[in-house]
Amino acid sequence: MKVYKKSISLFAILIPICIILFFLEPYIKGAPLQAETAILMDAKSGEILYSKNEHTPRAPASMSKMMTEYIVLEQIQQGNLKWDELVTISRNASHTEGARIPVKVGDRLTVKDLFHAMVLPSANNATVALAEHIAKTEENFTAMMNAKAKKLKLSSKTKFVNSTGLANEYGEETTMTALDVATLARQLLTNFPDVVNVTKLTSYNIKSHGITLKTTNKMLDSSNQSLSVPGMDGLKTGFTDSAGYCFAGTAIQDDRRVISVVMGTKDDIERFEETKKLFAYGFNRPKKL
């Protein structure tokens, strides 16, 4: 009888937990995420809270700039680079396609201004300028990115072909898995937590050139209730024709930070809608004791 009563008691505890998880999980799975691949990670523990094709390599587009961010911040931390250091825009940087800031060959901007241009509007010419300033050539910088990927224990499926996430001159694109993007984001946030002071900004002024930068992260707009999430403070958008619309997001609520990645959504808004679903799922899960 005692064993029977214990079984009933255990059942009484487990049933409500199963019901909660049943209704939380279908909030994502019952209405499947439209992203081709996705992941939700607890930033502190690294626990995977949700995943979909997380080991499948895809083009990450400008989410790969998080590695460029990592190296820039590491160079500053090591004293090899300064925020107020001037960087000259080369002809190669000025000819970069895609998102750009309006500067010309020979213009000089600070590392700080170029970093903000890389993070907020995802300016490719700013990214290449930083890469060349650090490593002399973008090719050398790309080698640094791949070496750092190994050091950070990203999988062999991740391969950087340049600093921006665009296709290179041979038509090759960087490849990353959703798990590797989330792991990189976690390393960035762990080793350089102040990065959110940049990634949470909705705008930034480059006073020397009269340029106002606007973020591509629409979830930071608190007036947009359909997309905004309390505690949202990053992290990086991405888009190319082959990659689709991508987003690596992060938010913190009640001292719990989560990191999400969605890759291959159909449009700009959908990537944020899918991210909001992941956040709702993650923040409603009970914390592990």
C-alpha positions in Angstrom: 0.0 0.0 0.0 2.8 2.4 0.8 4.4 1.8 -2.5 1.0 2.4 -4.2 0.5 5.7 -2.3 4.0 6.9 -3.2 3.3 6.1 -6.8 0.1 8.2 -6.7 1.9 11.1 -5.0 4.6 11.0 -7.7 2.0 10.9 -10.4 0.2 13.9 -8.8 3.5 15.9 -9.1 4.4 14.8 -12.6 1.0 15.2 -14.3 0.9 19.1 -13.8 4.5 19.4 -15.0 3.7 17.3 -18.1 0.6 19.4 -18.8 2.6 22.6 -18.5 5.3 21.3 -20.9 2.7 19.9 -23.3 1.1 23.3 -23.7 4.3 25.3 -23.8 6.0 23.1 -26.4 3.3 23.1 -29.0 3.4 26.9 -28.8 6.4 26.4 -31.0 5.9 22.9 -32.4 2.1 23.0 -32.8 2.5 26.0 -35.1 5.9 25.1 -36.5 8.6 27.7 -36.8 8.9 28.9 -40.3 12.7 29.2 -40.0 14.6 26.4 -41.7 16.8 26.1 -38.6 16.5 27.5 -35.1 17.8 27.2 -31.6 17.1 28.6 -28.1 19.9 28.5 -25.6 20.2 29.5 -21.9 23.1 32.0 -22.0 24.4 31.1 -18.5 24.4 27.3 -18.7 24.5 26.7 -22.4 21.5 24.4 -22.1 19.6 23.9 -25.3 15.9 24.8 -24.6 14.6 24.2 -28.1 16.2 23.2 -31.4 15.2 22.6 -35.0 17.8 21.3 -37.5 20.5 23.0 -35.3 23.3 21.0 -36.8 22.5 21.8 -40.5 25.0 24.2 -42.0 23.5 27.3 -43.8 24.7 30.7 -44.9 24.3 32.9 -41.8 24.7 36.2 -43.8 25.6 39.1 -41.5 25.2 37.1 -38.3 28.8 36.0 -39.1 29.8 39.6 -38.3 29.6 38.5 -34.6 32.9 36.9 -35.2 34.3 40.1 -36.6 32.9 41.9 -33.5 34.5 39.3 -31.2 38.0 39.8 -32.8 37.7 43.6 -32.7 36.7 43.5 -29.0 39.5 41.1 -28.2 42.0 43.3 -30.0 40.9 46.2 -27.9 41.0 44.1 -24.7 44.6 43.1 -25.5 45.7 46.6 -26.1 46.3 46.1 -29.9 43.5 48.5 -30.9 41.9 51.6 -29.4 38.3 52.9 -29.8 39.5 56.3 -30.8 42.0 54.9 -33.3 41.5 56.2 -36.9 40.9 53.8 -39.7 41.2 54.8 -43.4 38.6 53.6 -45.8 40.4 51.6 -48.6 39.3 51.2 -52.2 38.5 47.6 -51.4 36.3 48.5 -48.5 34.6 51.3 -50.4 33.6 48.8 -53.2 31.9 46.4 -50.8 28.3 45.7 -51.8 25.2 45.5 -49.7 24.5 47.6 -46.6 26.9 50.5 -46.4 27.5 53.8 -44.8 28.1 56.9 -47.1 31.9 57.3 -46.9 34.5 57.4 -49.7 38.0 56.2 -50.3 40.5 58.0 -48.0 37.9 58.9 -45.4 39.0 58.3 -41.8 36.7 57.1 -39.1 37.3 55.9 -35.6 37.2 52.2 -34.6 34.2 53.1 -32.4 32.2 54.7 -35.2 33.0 51.8 -37.6 32.1 49.2 -35.0 28.7 50.9 -34.5 28.2 51.0 -38.2 29.0 47.3 -38.5 26.6 46.3 -35.6 23.6 48.6 -36.1 22.9 48.9 -39.9 25.3 46.0 -40.7 27.5 48.2 -42.9 29.8 46.0 -45.0 32.2 48.7 -45.9 32.7 49.5 -42.2 33.3 45.8 -41.5 35.9 45.4 -44.3 37.7 48.6 -43.1 38.0 47.2 -39.6 39.2 43.8 -40.9 41.9 45.4 -43.1 43.0 47.7 -40.3 43.6 44.8 -37.9 45.0 42.2 -40.3 46.3 44.3 -43.3 44.0 42.3 -45.7 40.5 40.8 -45.4 42.0 37.5 -46.4 44.3 37.6 -43.4 41.4 38.6 -41.2 39.3 35.7 -42.5 42.1 33.3 -41.4 41.9 34.9 -37.9 38.2 34.2 -37.9 38.5 30.6 -38.7 41.3 30.1 -36.2 39.1 31.8 -33.5 36.2 29.5 -34.5 38.4 26.5 -33.7 39.5 28.0 -30.4 35.9 28.7 -29.4 35.1 25.1 -30.3 32.6 25.8 -33.1 32.0 22.8 -35.3 33.9 21.9 -38.4 30.7 22.8 -40.3 31.5 26.5 -39.7 33.7 28.1 -42.3 34.2 31.9 -42.7 35.0 33.1 -46.2 35.2 36.8 -45.4 34.5 39.4 -42.6 31.0 40.4 -43.8 28.9 37.3 -44.5 28.5 38.2 -48.2 29.5 35.8 -51.0 33.2 36.1 -51.8 34.7 36.7 -55.3 34.4 32.9 -55.9 30.7 32.9 -55.1 31.3 31.1 -51.8 29.4 32.0 -48.6 30.2 31.5 -45.0 28.5 28.5 -43.5 27.4 28.0 -39.9 25.0 25.9 -38.0 22.3 27.4 -35.7 24.1 25.8 -32.8 27.4 27.4 -33.8 25.8 30.8 -34.2 24.3 30.5 -30.7 27.6 29.3 -29.3 29.4 32.2 -30.9 26.8 34.6 -29.5 27.2 33.1 -26.0 31.0 33.5 -26.1 30.6 37.1 -27.3 28.2 37.9 -24.5 30.2 36.0 -21.9 33.6 37.4 -22.7 32.5 40.9 -23.8 29.3 41.6 -21.8 29.5 45.3 -22.6 28.8 44.6 -26.2 25.1 44.9 -25.4 25.7 48.6 -24.8 26.1 48.8 -28.5 23.7 46.1 -29.7 20.8 47.6 -27.7 21.0 51.0 -29.4 18.3 52.0 -31.9 20.5 54.7 -33.4 24.0 56.3 -33.2 25.5 59.4 -34.7 28.9 59.5 -36.5 29.4 63.2 -35.8 32.6 63.5 -37.8 30.7 62.7 -41.0 27.1 63.7 -40.1 25.9 60.1 -40.5 23.0 58.8 -38.4 22.9 55.0 -38.1 19.7 53.1 -37.5 19.5 49.5 -36.2 18.1 46.7 -38.3 16.7 45.0 -35.1 13.1 45.9 -35.1 12.5 44.1 -31.8 14.3 47.0 -30.0 11.4 49.4 -30.9 9.3 49.3 -27.7 6.4 51.1 -29.5 6.0 48.1 -31.8 4.1 45.8 -29.4 3.8 43.0 -32.0 7.5 42.5 -32.1 9.1 44.0 -29.0 10.1 41.9 -26.0 11.0 43.2 -22.5 14.7 42.9 -21.9 15.7 42.7 -25.6 19.2 44.0 -26.1 20.7 42.4 -29.2 22.1 40.8 -31.2 22.6 40.6 -35.0 20.4 40.4 -38.1 21.4 38.9 -41.4 20.2 38.6 -45.0 21.3 37.4 -48.4 19.3 35.7 -51.1 20.7 32.3 -50.3 20.5 32.7 -46.5 17.1 34.2 -46.3 16.3 36.4 -43.3 18.2 35.5 -40.2 18.4 36.8 -36.6 20.5 36.0 -33.6 18.6 37.5 -30.7 19.1 37.9 -26.9 17.1 39.1 -24.1 17.2 39.1 -20.3 14.3 38.8 -17.9 14.5 38.2 -14.1 18.3 37.6 -14.3 17.8 34.9 -17.0 19.3 35.6 -20.4 18.4 33.5 -23.4 19.9 33.4 -26.9 17.9 32.6 -30.0 18.9 31.9 -33.6 16.5 31.7 -36.6 17.8 31.1 -40.1 16.1 31.0 -43.4 12.8 32.9 -42.8 10.9 34.4 -45.7 10.9 38.1 -44.8 12.2 40.8 -42.4 9.3 40.6 -40.0 8.9 36.9 -39.8 12.4 36.4 -38.3 11.4 38.6 -35.4 8.0 37.0 -35.0 9.6 33.6 -34.8 12.2 34.9 -32.3 9.4 36.3 -30.1 7.8 32.8 -30.1 11.2 31.3 -28.9 11.6 33.9 -26.2 8.0 33.3 -24.9 8.8 29.6 -24.7 12.1 30.1 -23.0 11.1 32.6 -20.4 8.0 30.5 -19.4 10.1 27.5 -18.7 10.8 26.9 -15.0 14.4 27.5 -14.0 16.5 24.5 -13.0 17.5 24.6 -9.3 
